[in-house]
Amino acid sequence: MCTLLLFDQVEDPGQLTDLAAARPDLFAGLVLRLRDFLALSDLRSPREADDVELSPEEVETLRALGYVE
């Protein structure tokens, strides 16, 4: 389980003040949107890397970024 926090990144770019308790309406709405997003995405069951077909250009880009050898 993870802890969800709410920050105003414009007013608090250092993320020092958690606004979840001060803005329960906003926080609850965002949590619901996150739950719905995760339910519709592959994030809950990530695919194995072997399932992905990459072009030679994509492999080279990943190599240049240090993601593959």
C-alpha positions in Angstrom: 0.0 0.0 0.0 1.2 3.5 -0.7 0.5 6.9 0.9 -1.2 9.4 -1.3 -0.4 13.1 -0.8 -1.8 16.3 -2.4 0.5 19.2 -3.2 0.0 22.5 -5.0 3.1 22.4 -7.3 2.7 26.1 -8.3 2.5 27.5 -4.8 4.6 24.7 -3.1 7.2 23.4 -5.7 9.2 21.9 -2.9 6.2 19.8 -1.9 6.4 20.7 1.8 2.7 21.0 2.6 0.3 18.1 2.1 -3.1 19.6 1.3 -5.1 16.3 1.5 -6.6 17.1 4.9 -7.3 20.7 4.0 -8.9 19.9 0.7 -10.7 16.5 1.3 -13.2 17.2 -1.6 -10.4 17.7 -4.1 -8.3 14.9 -2.7 -11.2 12.4 -2.8 -12.0 13.3 -6.4 -8.4 12.9 -7.5 -8.2 9.5 -5.7 -11.3 8.3 -7.6 -9.8 9.5 -10.9 -6.6 7.7 -10.1 -8.4 4.5 -9.2 -10.4 4.6 -12.5 -7.3 5.3 -14.5 -5.4 2.4 -12.9 -8.4 0.1 -13.5 -8.3 0.9 -17.2 -4.5 0.8 -17.7 -1.8 -1.8 -17.9 -0.2 -0.4 -14.8 -1.8 -3.0 -12.6 -0.4 -5.9 -14.6 2.7 -4.7 -16.5 3.8 -6.7 -19.5 7.1 -8.5 -19.7 9.8 -6.8 -21.6 9.9 -9.7 -24.0 6.3 -9.0 -25.1 7.4 -5.7 -26.8 8.6 -5.5 -30.4 11.0 -2.6 -30.9 12.4 -1.2 -34.1 16.2 -0.9 -34.5 15.8 2.9 -34.2 13.9 2.5 -30.9 16.6 0.1 -29.6 19.3 2.6 -30.5 17.4 5.4 -28.7 17.1 3.3 -25.6 20.8 2.3 -25.8 21.8 6.0 -26.1 19.8 6.8 -23.0 21.4 3.9 -21.1 18.3 1.7 -20.8 19.7 -1.2 -22.8 23.2 -2.5 -23.5 
